[in-house]
């Protein structure tokens, strides 16, 4: 990847909007392109649409939790290679 023209993309999946924005702003300050999703279902859709370089997800969320999201990501051929960092309270 040409670091001068492209940013690494991080998908942040977090149902707490304030915490999601806090994480995203810190990553953006470090030069990452950041996508945000409010639950695992939205996160899976975003991951398939954009194929981020990294997913950071909360574990406990409505609709689809982080563990289910991780399992879905790892079982799909397009997203199985994406590293996942899971956050918990």
C-alpha positions in Angstrom: 0.0 0.0 0.0 1.3 3.5 -0.8 1.1 5.3 2.5 1.4 8.7 0.9 -1.9 8.3 -1.1 -4.0 5.8 0.9 -4.9 5.5 4.6 -5.4 2.3 6.4 -9.1 1.9 7.3 -10.4 0.9 10.7 -14.0 -0.1 11.3 -15.2 0.8 14.8 -18.4 -1.0 15.9 -19.7 0.4 19.1 -23.3 1.1 20.3 -22.3 3.9 22.6 -22.2 6.9 20.2 -20.0 9.0 22.4 -17.4 6.2 23.0 -17.5 5.4 19.3 -16.7 9.0 18.4 -13.9 9.1 21.0 -12.2 6.0 19.5 -12.7 7.2 16.0 -11.3 10.7 16.6 -8.2 9.2 18.2 -7.6 7.0 15.2 -8.2 9.8 12.8 -5.7 11.9 14.6 -3.2 9.1 14.0 -3.9 9.2 10.3 -6.4 6.3 9.9 -9.6 6.4 7.8 -12.4 5.4 10.2 -15.8 3.9 9.5 -18.4 3.6 12.2 -21.2 1.2 12.9 -23.7 1.1 15.8 -24.1 -2.7 16.1 -22.7 -5.9 14.7 -25.2 -6.2 11.9 -24.3 -2.7 10.6 -20.6 -3.6 11.2 -20.8 -6.7 9.1 -22.5 -4.8 6.3 -19.8 -2.1 6.5 -17.0 -4.7 6.6 -18.3 -6.4 3.4 -18.8 -3.1 1.6 -15.4 -1.5 2.5 -13.1 -4.4 3.6 -11.3 -2.5 6.4 -7.8 -3.2 7.5 -8.9 -3.7 11.1 -12.1 -4.0 13.1 -12.5 -2.7 16.6 -15.7 -3.9 18.2 -17.5 -3.8 21.5 -18.6 -7.2 22.8 -22.0 -6.3 24.2 -24.3 -4.6 21.7 -27.9 -4.9 20.6 -29.0 -6.6 17.3 -25.7 -8.5 16.9 -23.0 -8.7 19.6 -19.3 -8.5 19.1 -18.6 -12.2 19.5 -21.2 -13.0 16.8 -19.8 -10.3 14.6 -16.3 -11.8 15.0 -17.6 -15.2 14.1 -19.4 -13.9 11.1 -16.3 -12.0 9.9 -14.0 -15.0 10.3 -16.4 -17.3 8.5 -16.8 -15.1 5.4 -14.2 -15.5 2.7 -14.0 -11.8 2.0 -13.4 -10.8 5.7 -11.7 -13.8 7.3 -8.3 -12.1 7.0 -9.3 -8.9 8.9 -7.9 -8.7 12.4 -10.4 -7.9 15.1 -9.8 -6.2 18.5 -12.7 -6.7 21.0 -13.4 -4.2 23.7 -15.3 -4.9 26.9 -16.3 -2.9 30.0 
